[in-house]
Amino acid sequence: MFPLTRSQAASCVMLRLLHFLLVVFSLRSLGQPRLVLWLRFGCWMNWYLFLLVQGLPRIGGAQVCNLDCQLRFMLSFLFAASHCYMVANSFIRALKLRKSKGDVVEILEPSNPLVAFTALAIVLPVLLNTFMILTNLATSSDQVWSFHLKLQPSFLALQLQIVSLISEVMGVNIKLRLAKGQFQTLAREVSCRLPQVKQQAEFLDQQAHRVLDLKRRYSEIYYLYERINDNFGGSLLIIFIDFFAMYVCHAYWLFVDVRTPPLRKYAILLNVLYIFNVDLQMTAACWHCQQGYNLGRQIGCLISKLVKPVGSKRYNDLVSEFSLQTLHQQFVVTAKDFFSLNLHLLSSMFAAVVTYLVILIQFMFAERSATRITGSV
């Protein structure tokens, strides 16, 4: 085995750090002692029980909230409930499959610099966002300080989960690109008419084992996508719901801060950074999932070049079976089959964001008009 280069060694360190953060936020529990699992689960449950007790006065209507307050409470509840679900799900899976490695998709390319530096490029704005919040807590109001304190742990956990998904999909896509290169090599050799021996049935019988090997590799990659769907499907559903709500709320607050004098530069920058983080993560996740789907379709198109009607029956039957397999086994990442992660999802979400943003702005003007009328009376 060749020693790792400097970039590969650095990527190993970064991906191990990512895995450590996932363990800290109870998003990965494989291989942990049972006592550690129970202690970590108890700490997180106590934290969310504290948040629930703090939010009971608003749930019961004991406190009067304007539109901003209601949006902050909604986001805090959504993110806390989502992270609580992921912690509980990870804990239960770890107790059931503590001695098995089948419950967690490991990072498939631990020494690949592209995977590591993509994950780092997505995490750095998240760290910048957290740094800005921590350095300006002293100047924030109690309501805003409490909101960020309750939201930030869950927000970090959900962002680390989506970064982990992107890393896994990129690792599988690397294997998929290698398989596509082998398909192209085989298609080029089979489609070549010279020398004449390549047109004979004996030659195609000899190539059948290569087709069978590529078919087996395609099945292995499809199984990896199935494991990703099994491990991330529920998390993706709640993460995209939460990110959609957060995108709408911070776009609304950005609109309010821009048109409300005096101009609050810190609040505007923080809202822009929140929107940028959510946009970057959703776009990266959908783009890499779309790349996997496109590579699978390209492999399906290459199979047509392998067909030789006058060749060996065994060879042609194998190619036909492979072609049917690519039609039924497509590389798609889904959120529990509610929706697929692709670029079409992004366009639909952005259209929905504009719709709900307009509704919130209308509520804002209605609230201000009612306040003005009540004050004048």
C-alpha positions as CSV (number, residue, x, y, z in Angstrom):
1,M,0.0,0.0,0.0
2,F,1.4,3.4,-1.0
3,P,1.8,6.0,1.8
4,L,-0.7,8.9,1.8
5,T,0.2,12.2,0.3
6,R,0.0,15.4,2.3
7,S,-3.4,16.3,0.8
8,Q,-4.7,12.8,1.5
9,A,-3.5,12.9,5.1
10,A,-5.1,16.3,5.6
11,S,-8.3,15.0,4.2
12,C,-8.2,12.1,6.6
13,V,-7.8,14.4,9.5
14,M,-10.7,16.7,8.4
15,L,-13.1,13.8,7.8
16,R,-12.2,12.2,11.2
17,L,-12.9,15.5,12.8
18,L,-16.3,15.6,11.0
19,H,-17.0,12.1,12.3
20,F,-16.1,13.2,15.8
21,L,-18.5,16.2,15.7
22,L,-21.2,13.8,14.5
23,V,-20.6,11.6,17.5
24,V,-20.7,14.6,19.8
25,F,-24.1,15.7,18.5
26,S,-25.3,12.1,18.8
27,L,-25.8,11.7,15.0
28,R,-23.4,8.7,15.0
29,S,-23.4,6.1,17.8
30,L,-21.8,3.1,16.2
31,G,-19.0,1.5,18.3
32,Q,-19.7,3.6,21.4
33,P,-19.9,1.8,24.8
34,R,-23.4,1.4,26.2
35,L,-22.7,3.7,29.2
36,V,-21.5,6.5,26.9
37,L,-24.6,6.1,24.7
38,W,-26.9,6.4,27.8
39,L,-25.0,9.4,29.2
40,R,-25.0,11.3,25.9
41,F,-28.7,10.5,25.3
42,G,-29.6,11.6,28.8
43,C,-27.7,14.9,28.4
44,W,-29.5,15.8,25.2
45,M,-32.9,14.8,26.5
46,N,-32.4,17.0,29.6
47,W,-31.5,19.9,27.3
48,Y,-34.6,19.5,25.2
49,L,-36.7,19.0,28.3
50,F,-35.4,22.3,29.6
51,L,-36.3,24.0,26.2
52,L,-39.8,22.5,26.5
53,V,-40.3,23.9,30.0
54,Q,-39.1,27.3,28.8
55,G,-41.5,27.2,25.9
56,L,-44.6,26.2,27.9
57,P,-45.7,29.7,28.7
58,R,-45.9,30.6,25.1
59,I,-47.6,27.4,24.2
60,G,-50.3,28.1,26.9
61,G,-50.7,31.7,25.7
62,A,-49.3,33.2,28.9
63,Q,-47.1,35.5,27.0
64,V,-48.1,37.9,24.2
65,C,-46.0,37.5,21.1
66,N,-45.8,39.6,17.9
67,L,-45.0,38.0,14.5
68,D,-41.3,38.1,15.1
69,C,-41.6,36.3,18.4
70,Q,-43.9,33.7,17.0
71,L,-41.5,33.0,14.1
72,R,-38.5,32.6,16.5
73,F,-40.5,30.3,18.7
74,M,-41.6,28.2,15.7
75,L,-38.0,27.8,14.5
76,S,-36.7,26.9,18.0
77,F,-39.4,24.3,18.3
78,L,-38.8,22.8,14.8
79,F,-35.0,22.6,15.2
80,A,-35.2,21.2,18.7
81,A,-37.8,18.6,17.8
82,S,-35.8,17.6,14.7
83,H,-32.5,17.1,16.5
84,C,-34.3,15.3,19.3
85,Y,-35.7,12.9,16.8
86,M,-32.3,12.3,15.2
87,V,-30.7,11.7,18.7
88,A,-33.4,9.3,19.7
89,N,-33.2,7.5,16.3
90,S,-29.4,7.2,16.5
91,F,-29.6,5.9,20.1
92,I,-32.2,3.2,19.3
93,R,-30.3,2.0,16.3
94,A,-27.1,1.9,18.3
95,L,-28.7,-0.3,21.0
96,K,-30.2,-2.6,18.4
97,L,-27.2,-2.9,16.2
98,R,-24.3,-2.1,18.6
99,K,-22.2,-5.0,17.3
100,S,-23.0,-4.4,13.6
101,K,-21.6,-1.8,11.2
102,G,-24.6,-2.0,8.9
103,D,-26.6,0.8,10.5
104,V,-24.2,3.7,9.6
105,V,-22.8,4.6,6.2
106,E,-19.2,5.2,6.8
107,I,-17.3,7.9,4.8
108,L,-16.4,5.9,1.7
109,E,-13.4,7.9,0.6
110,P,-11.6,8.8,3.8
111,S,-8.4,9.9,2.0
112,N,-10.1,11.7,-1.0
113,P,-9.2,15.4,-0.9
114,L,-12.2,16.5,-3.0
115,V,-14.6,15.1,-0.4
116,A,-12.7,16.5,2.5
117,F,-12.3,20.0,1.1
118,T,-15.9,20.2,-0.1
119,A,-17.0,19.4,3.4
120,L,-14.6,22.0,4.8
121,A,-15.9,24.6,2.4
122,I,-19.4,24.0,3.6
123,V,-18.5,23.9,7.3
124,L,-16.5,27.1,7.3
125,P,-19.4,29.5,6.8
126,V,-21.3,27.6,9.5
127,L,-18.4,28.3,11.9
128,L,-18.3,31.9,10.8
129,N,-22.0,32.2,11.6
130,T,-21.5,30.7,15.1
131,F,-18.5,33.0,15.7
132,M,-20.5,36.1,14.8
133,I,-23.4,35.0,17.2
134,L,-21.0,34.3,20.1
135,T,-19.1,37.6,19.7
136,N,-22.2,39.7,19.6
137,L,-24.3,38.1,22.4
138,A,-23.4,40.9,24.8
139,T,-25.0,43.6,22.6
140,S,-28.1,41.5,21.7
141,S,-31.4,41.8,23.5
142,D,-32.5,39.1,26.0
143,Q,-35.1,37.8,23.5
144,V,-32.6,37.5,20.6
145,W,-29.9,36.0,22.9
146,S,-32.3,33.4,24.2
147,F,-33.4,32.5,20.6
148,H,-29.8,32.0,19.4
149,L,-28.9,30.0,22.6
150,K,-31.8,27.6,22.0
151,L,-31.5,27.4,18.2
152,Q,-27.7,27.1,17.7
153,P,-27.0,23.5,19.0
154,S,-29.8,22.0,16.9
155,F,-28.9,24.2,13.9
156,L,-25.3,23.0,14.1
157,A,-26.4,19.3,14.4
158,L,-28.7,19.5,11.3
159,Q,-26.0,21.2,9.3
160,L,-23.4,18.6,10.2
161,Q,-25.9,15.9,9.2
162,I,-26.4,17.4,5.7
163,V,-22.6,17.8,5.3
164,S,-22.2,14.1,6.2
165,L,-24.8,13.2,3.5
166,I,-22.9,15.3,0.9
167,S,-19.7,13.5,1.9
168,E,-21.3,10.1,1.5
169,V,-22.9,10.9,-1.8
170,M,-19.6,12.3,-3.2
171,G,-17.8,9.1,-2.1
172,V,-20.3,6.9,-3.9
173,N,-20.1,9.1,-7.0
174,I,-16.4,8.7,-7.1
175,K,-16.9,4.9,-7.4
176,L,-19.6,5.6,-9.9
177,R,-17.3,7.6,-12.1
178,L,-14.7,4.8,-12.1
179,A,-17.3,2.3,-13.1
180,K,-18.4,4.6,-15.9
181,G,-14.9,4.8,-17.2
182,Q,-14.7,1.0,-17.3
183,F,-18.0,1.0,-19.2
184,Q,-16.6,3.4,-21.7
185,T,-13.5,1.3,-22.2
186,L,-15.5,-1.9,-22.8
187,A,-18.0,-0.1,-25.1
188,R,-15.1,1.3,-27.2
189,E,-13.5,-2.1,-27.5
190,V,-16.7,-4.0,-28.4
191,S,-17.9,-1.4,-30.9
192,C,-14.6,-1.3,-32.8
193,R,-14.9,-3.4,-36.0
194,L,-11.2,-4.0,-36.3
195,P,-9.7,-6.5,-36.1
196,Q,-12.4,-8.8,-37.6
197,V,-12.1,-11.3,-34.8
198,K,-14.0,-8.9,-32.5
199,Q,-17.2,-9.6,-34.5
200,Q,-17.1,-13.3,-33.8
201,A,-19.2,-15.0,-31.1
202,E,-16.2,-16.5,-29.4
203,F,-14.8,-13.0,-28.7
204,L,-18.1,-11.8,-27.2
205,D,-18.3,-14.9,-25.0
206,Q,-14.9,-14.0,-23.7
207,Q,-16.1,-10.4,-22.9
208,A,-19.2,-11.7,-21.0
209,H,-17.3,-12.0,-17.8
210,R,-16.4,-8.3,-18.0
211,V,-20.0,-7.4,-18.5
212,L,-20.9,-9.6,-15.5
213,D,-18.3,-7.9,-13.4
214,L,-19.6,-4.4,-14.3
215,K,-23.1,-5.6,-13.6
216,R,-22.0,-6.7,-10.2
217,R,-20.3,-3.4,-9.5
218,Y,-23.4,-1.5,-10.6
219,S,-25.4,-3.6,-8.1
220,E,-22.9,-2.7,-5.3
221,I,-23.2,1.0,-6.0
222,Y,-27.0,0.7,-6.0
223,Y,-26.8,-1.0,-2.6
224,L,-24.7,1.9,-1.3
225,Y,-27.3,4.4,-2.4
226,E,-30.0,2.2,-0.7
227,R,-27.9,2.4,2.5
228,I,-27.7,6.1,2.2
229,N,-31.5,6.4,1.8
230,D,-32.0,4.1,4.8
231,N,-29.7,6.1,7.0
232,F,-30.5,9.6,5.9
233,G,-34.1,9.4,4.6
234,G,-35.9,10.5,7.8
235,S,-33.3,13.1,8.6
236,L,-33.5,14.6,5.1
237,L,-37.2,15.0,5.3
238,I,-37.1,17.0,8.6
239,I,-33.9,18.9,7.6
240,F,-35.4,20.2,4.4
241,I,-38.6,21.2,6.1
242,D,-36.6,23.0,8.8
243,F,-34.3,24.6,6.3
244,F,-37.3,25.8,4.2
245,A,-38.8,27.4,7.3
246,M,-35.5,29.0,8.3
247,Y,-35.0,30.3,4.8
248,V,-38.4,32.0,4.7
249,C,-38.0,33.5,8.2
250,H,-34.5,34.9,7.7
251,A,-35.5,36.3,4.3
252,Y,-38.4,38.0,6.1
253,W,-36.2,39.4,8.8
254,L,-33.7,40.6,6.2
255,F,-36.5,42.5,4.5
256,V,-37.6,44.0,7.8
257,D,-34.1,45.0,8.8
258,V,-33.3,46.6,5.4
259,R,-36.4,48.8,5.4
260,T,-36.4,49.7,9.1
261,P,-34.3,52.7,10.2
262,P,-31.7,52.9,11.6
263,L,-29.8,50.4,9.5
264,R,-28.6,47.5,11.6
265,K,-25.6,46.1,9.7
266,Y,-24.9,43.3,12.1
267,A,-28.5,41.9,11.9
268,I,-28.5,42.2,8.1
269,L,-25.1,40.4,7.8
270,L,-26.2,37.7,10.2
271,N,-29.4,37.1,8.2
272,V,-27.5,37.0,5.0
273,L,-25.1,34.5,6.4
274,Y,-27.9,32.3,7.6
275,I,-29.6,32.4,4.2
276,F,-26.2,31.7,2.5
277,N,-25.5,28.7,4.7
278,V,-28.9,27.1,4.1
279,D,-28.8,27.9,0.4
280,L,-25.3,26.5,0.1
281,Q,-26.1,23.2,1.8
282,M,-29.3,22.5,0.0
283,T,-27.7,23.4,-3.3
284,A,-24.7,21.2,-2.7
285,A,-26.8,18.2,-1.5
286,C,-29.2,18.5,-4.5
287,W,-26.4,19.0,-7.0
288,H,-24.3,16.0,-5.9
289,C,-27.4,13.8,-5.8
290,Q,-28.3,14.9,-9.3
291,Q,-24.8,14.1,-10.4
292,G,-25.2,10.5,-9.1
293,Y,-28.5,10.2,-11.0
294,N,-27.0,11.6,-14.2
295,L,-24.0,9.2,-14.0
296,G,-26.4,6.3,-13.7
297,R,-28.4,7.4,-16.7
298,Q,-25.1,7.8,-18.7
299,I,-24.2,4.2,-17.8
300,G,-27.6,3.1,-19.0
301,C,-27.0,4.8,-22.4
302,L,-23.6,3.2,-22.7
303,I,-25.1,-0.3,-22.5
304,S,-26.8,0.2,-25.9
305,K,-23.3,0.2,-27.4
306,L,-22.6,-3.2,-26.0
307,V,-25.5,-4.9,-28.0
308,K,-24.4,-7.2,-30.8
309,P,-27.4,-8.7,-32.5
310,V,-25.3,-11.2,-34.6
311,G,-23.1,-12.1,-31.6
312,S,-23.3,-14.6,-28.8
313,K,-26.8,-15.3,-27.4
314,R,-25.3,-15.6,-23.9
315,Y,-23.6,-12.3,-24.2
316,N,-26.7,-10.5,-25.6
317,D,-29.0,-12.0,-22.9
318,L,-26.6,-10.7,-20.3
319,V,-26.5,-7.2,-21.9
320,S,-30.3,-7.1,-22.1
321,E,-30.6,-8.1,-18.4
322,F,-28.1,-5.4,-17.5
323,S,-30.1,-2.8,-19.5
324,L,-33.3,-3.7,-17.6
325,Q,-31.4,-3.5,-14.3
326,T,-30.3,0.1,-15.1
327,L,-33.9,1.0,-15.8
328,H,-35.3,-0.3,-12.5
329,Q,-32.3,0.5,-10.3
330,Q,-31.6,4.2,-10.5
331,F,-29.3,6.1,-8.2
332,V,-31.8,8.4,-6.5
333,V,-31.5,9.9,-2.9
334,T,-35.0,10.3,-1.5
335,A,-36.4,11.6,1.8
336,K,-38.5,8.5,2.7
337,D,-39.9,8.6,-0.8
338,F,-41.7,12.0,-0.2
339,F,-39.4,13.7,-2.6
340,S,-36.1,13.1,-4.4
341,L,-33.0,15.3,-4.0
342,N,-32.3,16.9,-7.4
343,L,-32.1,20.3,-9.0
344,H,-35.9,20.3,-9.7
345,L,-36.4,20.3,-5.9
346,L,-34.4,23.4,-5.6
347,S,-36.5,25.4,-8.1
348,S,-39.7,24.2,-6.4
349,M,-38.4,25.2,-3.0
350,F,-37.3,28.7,-4.1
351,A,-40.7,29.3,-5.7
352,A,-42.4,28.3,-2.5
353,V,-40.0,30.5,-0.5
354,V,-41.1,33.6,-2.5
355,T,-44.8,32.7,-2.0
356,Y,-44.5,32.3,1.8
357,L,-42.3,35.4,2.1
358,V,-45.0,37.5,0.4
359,I,-47.5,36.1,2.9
360,L,-45.3,37.0,5.9
361,I,-44.8,40.6,4.5
362,Q,-48.6,41.0,4.2
363,F,-48.9,39.8,7.8
364,M,-46.3,42.3,8.9
365,F,-48.1,45.3,7.2
366,A,-51.4,44.1,8.7
367,E,-49.9,43.9,12.2
368,R,-48.3,47.3,11.9
369,S,-51.6,48.8,10.7
370,A,-53.5,47.2,13.6
371,T,-50.9,48.5,16.0
372,R,-51.1,52.0,14.5
373,I,-54.9,52.1,14.7
374,T,-54.9,50.8,18.3
375,G,-52.3,53.4,19.3
376,S,-54.3,56.2,17.7
377,V,-57.5,55.1,19.5
